[in-house]
Amino acid sequence: AVSTMDAGVGGKPLRRVRTYHRTTLRILSLSKEEDGSGRDVPNLLPVAPTWAPAGCSHYVGAVQSSRPLSAKSARGRQISLQVAFMEPNGLRHRECKIHNAVRKNTDKEEVTGVAFNLEGDLLAVTSRVTSSNDAAFHWRLQYGKVQFYHRSNYHWYLKYELRYNGLSPAVVSAVKFSDEDPYNIVVALVGQGGDALEWREYTFRWESSTVHYLDDRSQTSSSVLAMVIDGKKLNFTPFDKSIIPPP
């Protein structure tokens, strides 16, 4: 899969994602919307597309913005980002909303990469944050972030976020999931001056627990309350009142 900027598409430059056969280099697909209109997927960003493991309904993920990025738009309302997924035929199908959570309005965040784990149910999104000390955009600090999204019921939940903005800020240069343990990942870091290199290894585990709560009306205890973390939100589903997929 290759992301390129094509000139003269409808009179304007347009970024596209093409996939090629690995041996013959024959083009297999081109990024298009899934509504049958034949329109190109708009506002793709210059981030290398990532491959999902075998068995997933989608197999390429590319970063997309809600509108074109420019100096003018950067000064306006916040632009939302997402990882758009492409099927083998090149059609865009579903997405993972990226949670942008910078501490100050003057901070600038740029997505630098995405990666799937071995099972295709965990997605790592890396970004670089440039923090300024005032509204005049006098940049003073850069640090890296890694967000981890977990897929369940056709939705991607933000489960964890790593920020390297401590006493020794560092930028994320690469991430690599293990080829054996789908929930093990190595993060490579580069110090502010580029003279300090470091790698850290993380292992994620999910442990569910039973929550008992008391119904105010019937005064009975129930243990059918499901809770799911999604970024800053905690979603609840009481299964004794509603039979729907978890939140």
Secondary structure, DSSP 4 states (H G I P E B T S, - for coil): -EEEEEEEETTEEEEEEEEE-TTT--EEEE-B-TTSS-PBPP-B-SS--EEPPTT-S--EEEEEESS---HHHHTSSPPPEEEEEE-TTSBEEEEEEE----SSTT-EEEEEEEEE-TTSSEEEEEEEEEEESSTT--EEEEEEEEEEEEEETTEEEEEEEEE--SSS-EEEEEEEE-SS-TTEEEEEEEETTS--EEEEEEE---------EE-TTT--EE--EEEEEETTEEEEEETTT--SS--
